[in-house]
Amino acid sequence: MKTSVPESDQPVERYERGFDLAQAGREGWTIDYNCSTGARLRGIGQSDLGAWWHVARAAAHGSTYHCAALAELAPEERLAIEVHCGPTGIPLL
């Protein structure tokens, strides 16, 4: 007999509501939320540019998680990442 799992107990993929900052921390980066400048990607234990490269490369290779992280960023931050790291595969607008 097959039992049904209540919807509230079913696993939810992280990218549906963005991403998990704890996972980002394990990868060596975080997103700094600031009301005046918007969300910015920051390195933890590595340079900000190193974190940019890591996230941009993963997003360009199709990582939904990293694309969701880039979508959280201020438009100016995403543009700066694309200028330094190349196209990420997600639209800037």
PDB file of N, CA, C and O in Angstrom:
ATOM      1  N   MET A   1       0.830  -1.166   0.000  1.00  0.00           N
ATOM      2  CA  MET A   1       0.000   0.000   0.000  1.00  0.00           C
ATOM      3  C   MET A   1       0.888   1.247   0.000  1.00  0.00           C
ATOM      4  O   MET A   1       1.788   1.381   0.828  1.00  0.00           O
ATOM      5  N   LYS A   2       0.629   2.122  -0.906  1.00  0.00           N
ATOM      6  CA  LYS A   2       1.405   3.348  -1.028  1.00  0.00           C
ATOM      7  C   LYS A   2       0.790   4.420  -0.123  1.00  0.00           C
ATOM      8  O   LYS A   2      -0.416   4.666  -0.150  1.00  0.00           O
ATOM      9  N   THR A   3       1.650   5.047   0.676  1.00  0.00           N
ATOM     10  CA  THR A   3       1.166   6.119   1.544  1.00  0.00           C
ATOM     11  C   THR A   3       1.550   7.456   0.932  1.00  0.00           C
ATOM     12  O   THR A   3       2.600   7.595   0.304  1.00  0.00           O
ATOM     13  N   SER A   4       0.696   8.413   1.124  1.00  0.00           N
ATOM     14  CA  SER A   4       1.015   9.736   0.591  1.00  0.00           C
ATOM     15  C   SER A   4       1.703  10.563   1.671  1.00  0.00           C
ATOM     16  O   SER A   4       1.414  10.433   2.861  1.00  0.00           O
ATOM     17  N   VAL A   5       2.606  11.403   1.229  1.00  0.00           N
ATOM     18  CA  VAL A   5       3.340  12.277   2.135  1.00  0.00           C
ATOM     19  C   VAL A   5       2.679  13.643   2.089  1.00  0.00           C
ATOM     20  O   VAL A   5       2.461  14.189   1.008  1.00  0.00           O
ATOM     21  N   PRO A   6       2.359  14.200   3.250  1.00  0.00           N
ATOM     22  CA  PRO A   6       1.760  15.536   3.240  1.00  0.00           C
ATOM     23  C   PRO A   6       2.671  16.522   2.526  1.00  0.00           C
ATOM     24  O   PRO A   6       3.895  16.417   2.608  1.00  0.00           O
ATOM     25  N   GLU A   7       2.072  17.482   1.826  1.00  0.00           N
ATOM     26  CA  GLU A   7       2.840  18.446   1.046  1.00  0.00           C
ATOM     27  C   GLU A   7       3.866  19.173   1.901  1.00  0.00           C
ATOM     28  O   GLU A   7       4.966  19.462   1.429  1.00  0.00           O
ATOM     29  N   SER A   8       3.526  19.474   3.150  1.00  0.00           N
ATOM     30  CA  SER A   8       4.450  20.201   4.022  1.00  0.00           C
ATOM     31  C   SER A   8       5.683  19.377   4.377  1.00  0.00           C
ATOM     32  O   SER A   8       6.705  19.944   4.766  1.00  0.00           O
ATOM     33  N   ASP A   9       5.610  18.034   4.249  1.00  0.00           N
ATOM     34  CA  ASP A   9       6.739  17.169   4.575  1.00  0.00           C
ATOM     35  C   ASP A   9       7.564  16.794   3.350  1.00  0.00           C
ATOM     36  O   ASP A   9       8.593  16.133   3.484  1.00  0.00           O
ATOM     37  N   GLN A  10       7.137  17.199   2.173  1.00  0.00           N
ATOM     38  CA  GLN A  10       7.881  16.872   0.975  1.00  0.00           C
ATOM     39  C   GLN A  10       9.104  17.764   0.867  1.00  0.00           C
ATOM     40  O   GLN A  10       9.046  18.935   1.242  1.00  0.00           O
ATOM     41  N   PRO A  11      10.222  17.227   0.355  1.00  0.00           N
ATOM     42  CA  PRO A  11      11.423  18.050   0.221  1.00  0.00           C
ATOM     43  C   PRO A  11      11.190  19.191  -0.767  1.00  0.00           C
ATOM     44  O   PRO A  11      10.508  19.026  -1.779  1.00  0.00           O
ATOM     45  N   VAL A  12      11.753  20.319  -0.461  1.00  0.00           N
ATOM     46  CA  VAL A  12      11.643  21.491  -1.326  1.00  0.00           C
ATOM     47  C   VAL A  12      13.045  21.844  -1.801  1.00  0.00           C
ATOM     48  O   VAL A  12      13.964  21.973  -0.992  1.00  0.00           O
ATOM     49  N   GLU A  13      13.208  21.997  -3.092  1.00  0.00           N
ATOM     50  CA  GLU A  13      14.515  22.363  -3.607  1.00  0.00           C
ATOM     51  C   GLU A  13      14.816  23.800  -3.220  1.00  0.00           C
ATOM     52  O   GLU A  13      13.942  24.665  -3.272  1.00  0.00           O
ATOM     53  N   ARG A  14      16.065  24.047  -2.829  1.00  0.00           N
ATOM     54  CA  ARG A  14      16.474  25.348  -2.306  1.00  0.00           C
ATOM     55  C   ARG A  14      16.280  26.485  -3.297  1.00  0.00           C
ATOM     56  O   ARG A  14      15.935  27.596  -2.893  1.00  0.00           O
ATOM     57  N   TYR A  15      16.493  26.234  -4.591  1.00  0.00           N
ATOM     58  CA  TYR A  15      16.444  27.337  -5.546  1.00  0.00           C
ATOM     59  C   TYR A  15      15.055  27.911  -5.712  1.00  0.00           C
ATOM     60  O   TYR A  15      14.900  28.990  -6.283  1.00  0.00           O
ATOM     61  N   GLU A  16      14.031  27.209  -5.224  1.00  0.00           N
ATOM     62  CA  GLU A  16      12.678  27.743  -5.337  1.00  0.00           C
ATOM     63  C   GLU A  16      12.519  29.023  -4.536  1.00  0.00           C
ATOM     64  O   GLU A  16      11.757  29.901  -4.942  1.00  0.00           O
ATOM     65  N   ARG A  17      13.208  29.157  -3.417  1.00  0.00           N
ATOM     66  CA  ARG A  17      13.122  30.390  -2.648  1.00  0.00           C
ATOM     67  C   ARG A  17      14.454  31.116  -2.637  1.00  0.00           C
ATOM     68  O   ARG A  17      14.673  31.989  -1.797  1.00  0.00           O
ATOM     69  N   GLY A  18      15.335  30.775  -3.542  1.00  0.00           N
ATOM     70  CA  GLY A  18      16.625  31.427  -3.637  1.00  0.00           C
ATOM     71  C   GLY A  18      17.727  30.413  -3.445  1.00  0.00           C
ATOM     72  O   GLY A  18      17.940  29.542  -4.289  1.00  0.00           O
ATOM     73  N   PHE A  19      18.410  30.526  -2.359  1.00  0.00           N
ATOM     74  CA  PHE A  19      19.524  29.631  -2.099  1.00  0.00           C
ATOM     75  C   PHE A  19      19.793  29.592  -0.607  1.00  0.00           C
ATOM     76  O   PHE A  19      19.187  30.342   0.159  1.00  0.00           O
ATOM     77  N   ASP A  20      20.681  28.738  -0.203  1.00  0.00           N
ATOM     78  CA  ASP A  20      20.989  28.507   1.200  1.00  0.00           C
ATOM     79  C   ASP A  20      22.323  29.170   1.537  1.00  0.00           C
ATOM     80  O   ASP A  20      23.358  28.774   1.000  1.00  0.00           O
ATOM     81  N   LEU A  21      22.316  30.167   2.414  1.00  0.00           N
ATOM     82  CA  LEU A  21      23.552  30.844   2.798  1.00  0.00           C
ATOM     83  C   LEU A  21      24.540  29.904   3.479  1.00  0.00           C
ATOM     84  O   LEU A  21      25.750  30.115   3.395  1.00  0.00           O
ATOM     85  N   ALA A  22      24.037  28.865   4.154  1.00  0.00           N
ATOM     86  CA  ALA A  22      24.940  27.910   4.790  1.00  0.00           C
ATOM     87  C   ALA A  22      25.749  27.163   3.735  1.00  0.00           C
ATOM     88  O   ALA A  22      26.947  26.943   3.916  1.00  0.00           O
ATOM     89  N   GLN A  23      25.110  26.772   2.636  1.00  0.00           N
ATOM     90  CA  GLN A  23      25.838  26.113   1.550  1.00  0.00           C
ATOM     91  C   GLN A  23      26.858  27.070   0.950  1.00  0.00           C
ATOM     92  O   GLN A  23      27.990  26.680   0.663  1.00  0.00           O
ATOM     93  N   ALA A  24      26.459  28.318   0.763  1.00  0.00           N
ATOM     94  CA  ALA A  24      27.384  29.316   0.220  1.00  0.00           C
ATOM     95  C   ALA A  24      28.609  29.432   1.130  1.00  0.00           C
ATOM     96  O   ALA A  24      29.740  29.489   0.648  1.00  0.00           O
ATOM     97  N   GLY A  25      28.384  29.467   2.429  1.00  0.00           N
ATOM     98  CA  GLY A  25      29.489  29.553   3.381  1.00  0.00           C
ATOM     99  C   GLY A  25      30.431  28.373   3.272  1.00  0.00           C
ATOM    100  O   GLY A  25      31.647  28.537   3.376  1.00  0.00           O
ATOM    101  N   ARG A  26      29.883  27.176   3.062  1.00  0.00           N
ATOM    102  CA  ARG A  26      30.737  25.990   2.889  1.00  0.00           C
ATOM    103  C   ARG A  26      31.562  26.093   1.614  1.00  0.00           C
ATOM    104  O   ARG A  26      32.646  25.517   1.529  1.00  0.00           O
ATOM    105  N   GLU A  27      31.054  26.830   0.615  1.00  0.00           N
ATOM    106  CA  GLU A  27      31.783  27.010  -0.647  1.00  0.00           C
ATOM    107  C   GLU A  27      32.748  28.193  -0.589  1.00  0.00           C
ATOM    108  O   GLU A  27      33.518  28.404  -1.526  1.00  0.00           O
ATOM    109  N   GLY A  28      32.717  28.965   0.495  1.00  0.00           N
ATOM    110  CA  GLY A  28      33.660  30.061   0.661  1.00  0.00           C
ATOM    111  C   GLY A  28      33.165  31.418   0.204  1.00  0.00           C
ATOM    112  O   GLY A  28      33.963  32.286  -0.150  1.00  0.00           O
ATOM    113  N   TRP A  29      31.847  31.609   0.207  1.00  0.00           N
ATOM    114  CA  TRP A  29      31.294  32.907  -0.182  1.00  0.00           C
ATOM    115  C   TRP A  29      29.976  33.143   0.529  1.00  0.00           C
ATOM    116  O   TRP A  29      29.402  32.225   1.115  1.00  0.00           O
ATOM    117  N   THR A  30      29.500  34.376   0.475  1.00  0.00           N
ATOM    118  CA  THR A  30      28.216  34.736   1.058  1.00  0.00           C
ATOM    119  C   THR A  30      27.641  35.911   0.279  1.00  0.00           C
ATOM    120  O   THR A  30      28.309  36.480  -0.584  1.00  0.00           O
ATOM    121  N   ILE A  31      26.421  36.264   0.582  1.00  0.00           N
ATOM    122  CA  ILE A  31      25.816  37.463   0.015  1.00  0.00           C
ATOM    123  C   ILE A  31      25.564  38.418   1.169  1.00  0.00           C
ATOM    124  O   ILE A  31      24.916  38.073   2.157  1.00  0.00           O
ATOM    125  N   ASP A  32      26.087  39.618   1.020  1.00  0.00           N
ATOM    126  CA  ASP A  32      25.936  40.672   2.010  1.00  0.00           C
ATOM    127  C   ASP A  32      24.771  41.548   1.578  1.00  0.00           C
ATOM    128  O   ASP A  32      24.825  42.192   0.531  1.00  0.00           O
ATOM    129  N   TYR A  33      23.718  41.571   2.386  1.00  0.00           N
ATOM    130  CA  TYR A  33      22.533  42.363   2.074  1.00  0.00           C
ATOM    131  C   TYR A  33      22.660  43.731   2.749  1.00  0.00           C
ATOM    132  O   TYR A  33      22.837  43.822   3.964  1.00  0.00           O
ATOM    133  N   ASN A  34      22.565  44.800   1.936  1.00  0.00           N
ATOM    134  CA  ASN A  34      22.698  46.151   2.443  1.00  0.00           C
ATOM    135  C   ASN A  34      21.623  47.004   1.791  1.00  0.00           C
ATOM    136  O   ASN A  34      21.499  47.027   0.567  1.00  0.00           O
ATOM    137  N   CYS A  35      20.849  47.701   2.603  1.00  0.00           N
ATOM    138  CA  CYS A  35      19.735  48.499   2.064  1.00  0.00           C
ATOM    139  C   CYS A  35      20.198  49.590   1.112  1.00  0.00           C
ATOM    140  O   CYS A  35      19.496  49.894   0.148  1.00  0.00           O
ATOM    141  N   SER A  36      21.355  50.186   1.354  1.00  0.00           N
ATOM    142  CA  SER A  36      21.784  51.304   0.514  1.00  0.00           C
ATOM    143  C   SER A  36      22.473  50.863  -0.773  1.00  0.00           C
ATOM    144  O   SER A  36      22.348  51.540  -1.793  1.00  0.00           O
ATOM    145  N   THR A  37      23.195  49.749  -0.750  1.00  0.00           N
ATOM    146  CA  THR A  37      23.929  49.325  -1.956  1.00  0.00           C
ATOM    147  C   THR A  37      23.332  48.104  -2.631  1.00  0.00           C
ATOM    148  O   THR A  37      23.715  47.780  -3.755  1.00  0.00           O
ATOM    149  N   GLY A  38      22.419  47.427  -1.986  1.00  0.00           N
ATOM    150  CA  GLY A  38      21.868  46.188  -2.541  1.00  0.00           C
ATOM    151  C   GLY A  38      22.724  44.997  -2.153  1.00  0.00           C
ATOM    152  O   GLY A  38      23.713  45.135  -1.433  1.00  0.00           O
ATOM    153  N   ALA A  39      22.340  43.842  -2.629  1.00  0.00           N
ATOM    154  CA  ALA A  39      23.035  42.604  -2.285  1.00  0.00           C
ATOM    155  C   ALA A  39      24.337  42.491  -3.068  1.00  0.00           C
ATOM    156  O   ALA A  39      24.389  42.747  -4.271  1.00  0.00           O
ATOM    157  N   ARG A  40      25.403  42.092  -2.337  1.00  0.00           N
ATOM    158  CA  ARG A  40      26.721  41.965  -2.957  1.00  0.00           C
ATOM    159  C   ARG A  40      27.325  40.620  -2.585  1.00  0.00           C
ATOM    160  O   ARG A  40      27.141  40.139  -1.467  1.00  0.00           O
ATOM    161  N   LEU A  41      28.042  40.018  -3.514  1.00  0.00           N
ATOM    162  CA  LEU A  41      28.695  38.730  -3.302  1.00  0.00           C
ATOM    163  C   LEU A  41      30.049  38.963  -2.652  1.00  0.00           C
ATOM    164  O   LEU A  41      30.840  39.770  -3.140  1.00  0.00           O
ATOM    165  N   ARG A  42      30.321  38.270  -1.566  1.00  0.00           N
ATOM    166  CA  ARG A  42      31.557  38.441  -0.811  1.00  0.00           C
ATOM    167  C   ARG A  42      32.246  37.098  -0.594  1.00  0.00           C
ATOM    168  O   ARG A  42      31.591  36.073  -0.407  1.00  0.00           O
ATOM    169  N   GLY A  43      33.558  37.121  -0.621  1.00  0.00           N
ATOM    170  CA  GLY A  43      34.335  35.926  -0.326  1.00  0.00           C
ATOM    171  C   GLY A  43      34.490  35.733   1.169  1.00  0.00           C
ATOM    172  O   GLY A  43      34.547  36.700   1.929  1.00  0.00           O
ATOM    173  N   ILE A  44      34.559  34.475   1.586  1.00  0.00           N
ATOM    174  CA  ILE A  44      34.853  34.112   2.974  1.00  0.00           C
ATOM    175  C   ILE A  44      36.103  33.234   2.905  1.00  0.00           C
ATOM    176  O   ILE A  44      36.049  32.121   2.381  1.00  0.00           O
ATOM    177  N   GLY A  45      37.205  33.718   3.420  1.00  0.00           N
ATOM    178  CA  GLY A  45      38.446  32.959   3.347  1.00  0.00           C
ATOM    179  C   GLY A  45      39.083  33.014   1.966  1.00  0.00           C
ATOM    180  O   GLY A  45      40.057  32.308   1.705  1.00  0.00           O
ATOM    181  N   GLN A  46      38.558  33.822   1.102  1.00  0.00           N
ATOM    182  CA  GLN A  46      39.108  34.065  -0.230  1.00  0.00           C
ATOM    183  C   GLN A  46      38.705  35.479  -0.629  1.00  0.00           C
ATOM    184  O   GLN A  46      37.857  36.095   0.016  1.00  0.00           O
ATOM    185  N   SER A  47      39.307  35.983  -1.680  1.00  0.00           N
ATOM    186  CA  SER A  47      38.967  37.336  -2.120  1.00  0.00           C
ATOM    187  C   SER A  47      37.548  37.373  -2.688  1.00  0.00           C
ATOM    188  O   SER A  47      36.990  36.346  -3.072  1.00  0.00           O
ATOM    189  N   ASP A  48      36.986  38.565  -2.732  1.00  0.00           N
ATOM    190  CA  ASP A  48      35.682  38.725  -3.368  1.00  0.00           C
ATOM    191  C   ASP A  48      35.759  38.289  -4.831  1.00  0.00           C
ATOM    192  O   ASP A  48      34.840  37.647  -5.339  1.00  0.00           O
ATOM    193  N   LEU A  49      36.855  38.639  -5.509  1.00  0.00           N
ATOM    194  CA  LEU A  49      37.007  38.254  -6.908  1.00  0.00           C
ATOM    195  C   LEU A  49      37.052  36.733  -7.060  1.00  0.00           C
ATOM    196  O   LEU A  49      36.504  36.190  -8.019  1.00  0.00           O
ATOM    197  N   GLY A  50      37.700  36.048  -6.124  1.00  0.00           N
ATOM    198  CA  GLY A  50      37.713  34.588  -6.151  1.00  0.00           C
ATOM    199  C   GLY A  50      36.317  34.017  -6.008  1.00  0.00           C
ATOM    200  O   GLY A  50      35.960  33.052  -6.684  1.00  0.00           O
ATOM    201  N   ALA A  51      35.525  34.615  -5.124  1.00  0.00           N
ATOM    202  CA  ALA A  51      34.136  34.184  -4.944  1.00  0.00           C
ATOM    203  C   ALA A  51      33.334  34.473  -6.205  1.00  0.00           C
ATOM    204  O   ALA A  51      32.520  33.650  -6.623  1.00  0.00           O
ATOM    205  N   TRP A  52      33.557  35.639  -6.817  1.00  0.00           N
ATOM    206  CA  TRP A  52      32.876  35.978  -8.068  1.00  0.00           C
ATOM    207  C   TRP A  52      33.152  34.915  -9.118  1.00  0.00           C
ATOM    208  O   TRP A  52      32.232  34.427  -9.774  1.00  0.00           O
ATOM    209  N   TRP A  53      34.438  34.553  -9.278  1.00  0.00           N
ATOM    210  CA  TRP A  53      34.805  33.549 -10.290  1.00  0.00           C
ATOM    211  C   TRP A  53      34.114  32.220 -10.015  1.00  0.00           C
ATOM    212  O   TRP A  53      33.587  31.586 -10.929  1.00  0.00           O
ATOM    213  N   HIS A  54      34.120  31.806  -8.763  1.00  0.00           N
ATOM    214  CA  HIS A  54      33.509  30.523  -8.398  1.00  0.00           C
ATOM    215  C   HIS A  54      32.024  30.490  -8.766  1.00  0.00           C
ATOM    216  O   HIS A  54      31.560  29.558  -9.423  1.00  0.00           O
ATOM    217  N   VAL A  55      31.289  31.514  -8.337  1.00  0.00           N
ATOM    218  CA  VAL A  55      29.840  31.546  -8.571  1.00  0.00           C
ATOM    219  C   VAL A  55      29.536  31.739 -10.057  1.00  0.00           C
ATOM    220  O   VAL A  55      28.657  31.067 -10.596  1.00  0.00           O
ATOM    221  N   ALA A  56      30.249  32.645 -10.723  1.00  0.00           N
ATOM    222  CA  ALA A  56      30.007  32.915 -12.147  1.00  0.00           C
ATOM    223  C   ALA A  56      30.281  31.675 -12.990  1.00  0.00           C
ATOM    224  O   ALA A  56      29.505  31.357 -13.891  1.00  0.00           O
ATOM    225  N   ARG A  57      31.375  30.975 -12.708  1.00  0.00           N
ATOM    226  CA  ARG A  57      31.709  29.772 -13.470  1.00  0.00           C
ATOM    227  C   ARG A  57      30.653  28.690 -13.278  1.00  0.00           C
ATOM    228  O   ARG A  57      30.232  28.053 -14.244  1.00  0.00           O
ATOM    229  N   ALA A  58      30.225  28.481 -12.035  1.00  0.00           N
ATOM    230  CA  ALA A  58      29.203  27.463 -11.770  1.00  0.00           C
ATOM    231  C   ALA A  58      27.883  27.824 -12.452  1.00  0.00           C
ATOM    232  O   ALA A  58      27.215  26.955 -13.011  1.00  0.00           O
ATOM    233  N   ALA A  59      27.510  29.099 -12.406  1.00  0.00           N
ATOM    234  CA  ALA A  59      26.262  29.534 -13.058  1.00  0.00           C
ATOM    235  C   ALA A  59      26.361  29.349 -14.567  1.00  0.00           C
ATOM    236  O   ALA A  59      25.413  28.887 -15.202  1.00  0.00           O
ATOM    237  N   ALA A  60      27.501  29.708 -15.140  1.00  0.00           N
ATOM    238  CA  ALA A  60      27.683  29.572 -16.589  1.00  0.00           C
ATOM    239  C   ALA A  60      27.619  28.113 -17.033  1.00  0.00           C
ATOM    240  O   ALA A  60      27.272  27.818 -18.176  1.00  0.00           O
ATOM    241  N   HIS A  61      27.959  27.196 -16.112  1.00  0.00           N
ATOM    242  CA  HIS A  61      27.883  25.762 -16.423  1.00  0.00           C
ATOM    243  C   HIS A  61      26.521  25.167 -16.079  1.00  0.00           C
ATOM    244  O   HIS A  61      26.339  23.950 -16.130  1.00  0.00           O
ATOM    245  N   GLY A  62      25.559  26.033 -15.727  1.00  0.00           N
ATOM    246  CA  GLY A  62      24.187  25.558 -15.549  1.00  0.00           C
ATOM    247  C   GLY A  62      23.728  25.288 -14.133  1.00  0.00           C
ATOM    248  O   GLY A  62      22.643  24.738 -13.945  1.00  0.00           O
ATOM    249  N   SER A  63      24.511  25.653 -13.125  1.00  0.00           N
ATOM    250  CA  SER A  63      24.100  25.410 -11.741  1.00  0.00           C
ATOM    251  C   SER A  63      22.914  26.303 -11.377  1.00  0.00           C
ATOM    252  O   SER A  63      23.044  27.526 -11.310  1.00  0.00           O
ATOM    253  N   THR A  64      21.777  25.689 -11.146  1.00  0.00           N
ATOM    254  CA  THR A  64      20.576  26.428 -10.766  1.00  0.00           C
ATOM    255  C   THR A  64      20.797  27.166  -9.453  1.00  0.00           C
ATOM    256  O   THR A  64      20.346  28.300  -9.290  1.00  0.00           O
ATOM    257  N   TYR A  65      21.483  26.532  -8.530  1.00  0.00           N
ATOM    258  CA  TYR A  65      21.778  27.135  -7.226  1.00  0.00           C
ATOM    259  C   TYR A  65      22.564  28.438  -7.386  1.00  0.00           C
ATOM    260  O   TYR A  65      22.224  29.451  -6.776  1.00  0.00           O
ATOM    261  N   HIS A  66      23.615  28.407  -8.207  1.00  0.00           N
ATOM    262  CA  HIS A  66      24.451  29.589  -8.388  1.00  0.00           C
ATOM    263  C   HIS A  66      23.736  30.661  -9.216  1.00  0.00           C
ATOM    264  O   HIS A  66      23.957  31.853  -9.001  1.00  0.00           O
ATOM    265  N   CYS A  67      22.894  30.255 -10.147  1.00  0.00           N
ATOM    266  CA  CYS A  67      22.075  31.224 -10.888  1.00  0.00           C
ATOM    267  C   CYS A  67      21.116  31.935  -9.944  1.00  0.00           C
ATOM    268  O   CYS A  67      20.904  33.141 -10.065  1.00  0.00           O
ATOM    269  N   ALA A  68      20.533  31.192  -9.003  1.00  0.00           N
ATOM    270  CA  ALA A  68      19.632  31.798  -8.017  1.00  0.00           C
ATOM    271  C   ALA A  68      20.389  32.791  -7.147  1.00  0.00           C
ATOM    272  O   ALA A  68      19.852  33.839  -6.789  1.00  0.00           O
ATOM    273  N   ALA A  69      21.625  32.471  -6.806  1.00  0.00           N
ATOM    274  CA  ALA A  69      22.441  33.393  -6.018  1.00  0.00           C
ATOM    275  C   ALA A  69      22.699  34.677  -6.795  1.00  0.00           C
ATOM    276  O   ALA A  69      22.581  35.769  -6.241  1.00  0.00           O
ATOM    277  N   LEU A  70      23.048  34.557  -8.070  1.00  0.00           N
ATOM    278  CA  LEU A  70      23.285  35.748  -8.887  1.00  0.00           C
ATOM    279  C   LEU A  70      22.022  36.585  -9.033  1.00  0.00           C
ATOM    280  O   LEU A  70      22.093  37.813  -9.092  1.00  0.00           O
ATOM    281  N   ALA A  71      20.876  35.933  -9.092  1.00  0.00           N
ATOM    282  CA  ALA A  71      19.608  36.656  -9.215  1.00  0.00           C
ATOM    283  C   ALA A  71      19.307  37.491  -7.975  1.00  0.00           C
ATOM    284  O   ALA A  71      18.535  38.446  -8.054  1.00  0.00           O
ATOM    285  N   GLU A  72      19.901  37.152  -6.832  1.00  0.00           N
ATOM    286  CA  GLU A  72      19.707  37.897  -5.592  1.00  0.00           C
ATOM    287  C   GLU A  72      20.484  39.215  -5.581  1.00  0.00           C
ATOM    288  O   GLU A  72      20.161  40.116  -4.808  1.00  0.00           O
ATOM    289  N   LEU A  73      21.495  39.330  -6.423  1.00  0.00           N
ATOM    290  CA  LEU A  73      22.420  40.457  -6.353  1.00  0.00           C
ATOM    291  C   LEU A  73      21.845  41.735  -6.958  1.00  0.00           C
ATOM    292  O   LEU A  73      20.948  41.703  -7.800  1.00  0.00           O
ATOM    293  N   ALA A  74      22.394  42.860  -6.499  1.00  0.00           N
ATOM    294  CA  ALA A  74      22.062  44.158  -7.087  1.00  0.00           C
ATOM    295  C   ALA A  74      22.519  44.144  -8.552  1.00  0.00           C
ATOM    296  O   ALA A  74      23.542  43.536  -8.865  1.00  0.00           O
ATOM    297  N   PRO A  75      21.784  44.797  -9.446  1.00  0.00           N
ATOM    298  CA  PRO A  75      22.156  44.806 -10.869  1.00  0.00           C
ATOM    299  C   PRO A  75      23.589  45.285 -11.114  1.00  0.00           C
ATOM    300  O   PRO A  75      24.271  44.758 -11.993  1.00  0.00           O
ATOM    301  N   GLU A  76      24.046  46.265 -10.359  1.00  0.00           N
ATOM    302  CA  GLU A  76      25.411  46.772 -10.532  1.00  0.00           C
ATOM    303  C   GLU A  76      26.446  45.700 -10.175  1.00  0.00           C
ATOM    304  O   GLU A  76      27.490  45.597 -10.819  1.00  0.00           O
ATOM    305  N   GLU A  77      26.151  44.916  -9.160  1.00  0.00           N
ATOM    306  CA  GLU A  77      27.057  43.840  -8.744  1.00  0.00           C
ATOM    307  C   GLU A  77      27.113  42.757  -9.810  1.00  0.00           C
ATOM    308  O   GLU A  77      28.193  42.258 -10.130  1.00  0.00           O
ATOM    309  N   ARG A  78      25.966  42.388 -10.361  1.00  0.00           N
ATOM    310  CA  ARG A  78      25.947  41.372 -11.419  1.00  0.00           C
ATOM    311  C   ARG A  78      26.700  41.852 -12.653  1.00  0.00           C
ATOM    312  O   ARG A  78      27.424  41.082 -13.283  1.00  0.00           O
ATOM    313  N   LEU A  79      26.529  43.121 -12.994  1.00  0.00           N
ATOM    314  CA  LEU A  79      27.254  43.674 -14.137  1.00  0.00           C
ATOM    315  C   LEU A  79      28.756  43.629 -13.887  1.00  0.00           C
ATOM    316  O   LEU A  79      29.515  43.243 -14.776  1.00  0.00           O
ATOM    317  N   ALA A  80      29.192  44.012 -12.704  1.00  0.00           N
ATOM    318  CA  ALA A  80      30.616  43.971 -12.371  1.00  0.00           C
ATOM    319  C   ALA A  80      31.154  42.545 -12.463  1.00  0.00           C
ATOM    320  O   ALA A  80      32.260  42.332 -12.959  1.00  0.00           O
ATOM    321  N   ILE A  81      30.387  41.579 -11.995  1.00  0.00           N
ATOM    322  CA  ILE A  81      30.813  40.173 -12.072  1.00  0.00           C
ATOM    323  C   ILE A  81      30.964  39.752 -13.533  1.00  0.00           C
ATOM    324  O   ILE A  81      31.941  39.094 -13.891  1.00  0.00           O
ATOM    325  N   GLU A  82      30.004  40.128 -14.377  1.00  0.00           N
ATOM    326  CA  GLU A  82      30.094  39.743 -15.789  1.00  0.00           C
ATOM    327  C   GLU A  82      31.240  40.459 -16.496  1.00  0.00           C
ATOM    328  O   GLU A  82      31.861  39.885 -17.392  1.00  0.00           O
ATOM    329  N   VAL A  83      31.527  41.680 -16.117  1.00  0.00           N
ATOM    330  CA  VAL A  83      32.654  42.405 -16.716  1.00  0.00           C
ATOM    331  C   VAL A  83      33.966  41.694 -16.376  1.00  0.00           C
ATOM    332  O   VAL A  83      34.830  41.537 -17.238  1.00  0.00           O
ATOM    333  N   HIS A  84      34.113  41.268 -15.129  1.00  0.00           N
ATOM    334  CA  HIS A  84      35.358  40.631 -14.687  1.00  0.00           C
ATOM    335  C   HIS A  84      35.435  39.147 -15.023  1.00  0.00           C
ATOM    336  O   HIS A  84      36.523  38.637 -15.289  1.00  0.00           O
ATOM    337  N   CYS A  85      34.317  38.450 -15.018  1.00  0.00           N
ATOM    338  CA  CYS A  85      34.331  36.988 -15.126  1.00  0.00           C
ATOM    339  C   CYS A  85      33.718  36.454 -16.413  1.00  0.00           C
ATOM    340  O   CYS A  85      33.826  35.261 -16.694  1.00  0.00           O
ATOM    341  N   GLY A  86      33.082  37.308 -17.195  1.00  0.00           N
ATOM    342  CA  GLY A  86      32.451  36.849 -18.423  1.00  0.00           C
ATOM    343  C   GLY A  86      30.978  36.531 -18.199  1.00  0.00           C
ATOM    344  O   GLY A  86      30.485  36.597 -17.073  1.00  0.00           O
ATOM    345  N   PRO A  87      30.284  36.189 -19.271  1.00  0.00           N
ATOM    346  CA  PRO A  87      28.844  35.912 -19.190  1.00  0.00           C
ATOM    347  C   PRO A  87      28.530  34.773 -18.220  1.00  0.00           C
ATOM    348  O   PRO A  87      29.228  33.760 -18.176  1.00  0.00           O
ATOM    349  N   THR A  88      27.478  34.964 -17.458  1.00  0.00           N
ATOM    350  CA  THR A  88      27.083  33.952 -16.468  1.00  0.00           C
ATOM    351  C   THR A  88      25.947  33.071 -16.967  1.00  0.00           C
ATOM    352  O   THR A  88      25.637  32.051 -16.352  1.00  0.00           O
ATOM    353  N   GLY A  89      25.329  33.454 -18.070  1.00  0.00           N
ATOM    354  CA  GLY A  89      24.250  32.646 -18.601  1.00  0.00           C
ATOM    355  C   GLY A  89      22.879  33.061 -18.130  1.00  0.00           C
ATOM    356  O   GLY A  89      21.887  32.446 -18.520  1.00  0.00           O
ATOM    357  N   ILE A  90      22.789  34.085 -17.305  1.00  0.00           N
ATOM    358  CA  ILE A  90      21.474  34.590 -16.895  1.00  0.00           C
ATOM    359  C   ILE A  90      21.374  36.041 -17.316  1.00  0.00           C
ATOM    360  O   ILE A  90      22.378  36.753 -17.289  1.00  0.00           O
ATOM    361  N   PRO A  91      20.197  36.504 -17.704  1.00  0.00           N
ATOM    362  CA  PRO A  91      20.059  37.890 -18.169  1.00  0.00           C
ATOM    363  C   PRO A  91      20.335  38.899 -17.067  1.00  0.00           C
ATOM    364  O   PRO A  91      20.024  38.663 -15.900  1.00  0.00           O
ATOM    365  N   LEU A  92      20.918  40.020 -17.448  1.00  0.00           N
ATOM    366  CA  LEU A  92      21.200  41.092 -16.491  1.00  0.00           C
ATOM    367  C   LEU A  92      19.972  41.916 -16.167  1.00  0.00           C
ATOM    368  O   LEU A  92      19.906  42.530 -15.102  1.00  0.00           O
ATOM    369  N   LEU A  93      19.003  41.941 -17.056  1.00  0.00           N
ATOM    370  CA  LEU A  93      17.828  42.792 -16.829  1.00  0.00           C
ATOM    371  C   LEU A  93      16.736  42.050 -16.118  1.00  0.00           C
ATOM    372  O   LEU A  93      15.678  42.618 -15.849  1.00  0.00           O
TER     373      LEU A  93
END
